[in-house]
Amino acid sequence: MRAARLIKMLLLLQSRPSMTAGDLARELEVSERTVARDVLSLSEAGVPVYSDRGRAGGYRLLGGYRTRLTGLGRSEAETLFLSGVPSALRELGLADAASAARLKVSAALLPELREAASGAAQRFHLDAPAWYRSPETPAELPALAEAVWDDRPIRARYLRKDREVERELEPYGLVLKAGVWYLAACARREGPAAGVEETSGAGAGVPGGAGMPGPQGGAGGGPSKGSGTPRGAGAAPPDSAGSPGSPAPPVPPFRIYRVDRFTAVTAPEEGHFVRDPRFDLPAFWAERAAQFARSLLRAEVVLRLTERGIRRLPHVTEPVAAREAVADAQGPEADGRWTLTLAVENAEVAYAQLLGLGPECEVLAPEPLRGRFATAARRMAERYGG
């Protein structure tokens, strides 16, 4: 505890020209008398700490005493300080570690680069949660994050629709999407191909056992459908596992779970699973998110749009579906309008979305949806005295 405090004091003094005893006491959360004793300990250890007396006095290091990161430019330093998402770090329980890391980097920078930290923070800010959503940290997120960091299998209870299920999982990664946390995991693998490595030194198994699929956890709020081999976890070369020329072990079926639906998470004190080296979290998430978006679009509508309607279409419907529909549009016709087929979730959703286009859109099919729009147009005309 005291050793960590001495290191932090040294880094604070490296990052600033001078600090009073009161400043150091507040930063270190100790008394000024403890600060004086710690300064003496640093001096006895050979650190050139000097005390300036008087109203403007304080503690400072002899000029030039510092550890530097050579070759780090201003843009690189600013990028480094932008790399963390403060709200996400707090939710993961890493705020203190991130603060200490920033302090160490700041202390090691050349004096002319130290303002990069405050400069970046005052120019760029990431607010992850979506609008009209009160950010809440899921209760089990810190436990899941610790298991992900340490490659520890977990036993978890999870809300699936109207019931609670229990699963044994190997947690591979966490994703923050629009303020909602998701876990990428596969079912705990058993047997010779389980890929479980005990901390006592038992031999590691071959990664990539088949395993049993877990629940589809993201319904109603994120990608969850399907399993099997994600693009980010493609087959390894034949000789990457087992004997040369032998087939690679199968990729376990990874799934997505919403973290706020976990009701309990426990991890063994000993034992780790061996990560499948073929798993690529960003690629897996990108493919699964695209699959989820496509899976929602189960119906089609035929539209006739004006030029303005075409420009506004991606703003009122699913953007990817809108771009694909516009790319295949037929026209323009004599009146300047274009005909296209748009993938939608269902007729009810299409009705709510396409109303936003007003007179820039005419629904041609299906007929029941066209009838609803005709009725809405007549009622609108009546409201405005048409």
Secondary structure, 3 states (H helix, E strand, C coil): CHHHHHHHHHHHHHHCCCECHHHHHHHHCCCHHHHHHHHHHHHHCCCCEEEECCCCCEEEECCCCCCCCCCCCHHHHHHHHHCCCHHHHHHCCCHHHHHHHHHHHHHHCCHHHCCHHHHHHHHCCCCCCCCCCCCCCCCCHHHHHHHHHHCCCEEEEEEECCEEEEEEEEEEEEEEECCEEEEEEEECCCCCCCCEECCCCCCCCCCCCCCCCCCCECCCCCCCCCCCCCHHHCCCCHHHCCCCCCCCCCCCCCEEEEHHHEEEEECCCCCEECCCCCCCHHHHHHHHHHHHHHHHCCEEEEEEECHHHHHHHHHHCCHHHHHHHHHCCECCCCCCCEEEEEEECCHHHHHHHHHHHHHHEEEEECHHHHHHHHHHHHHHHHHCCC
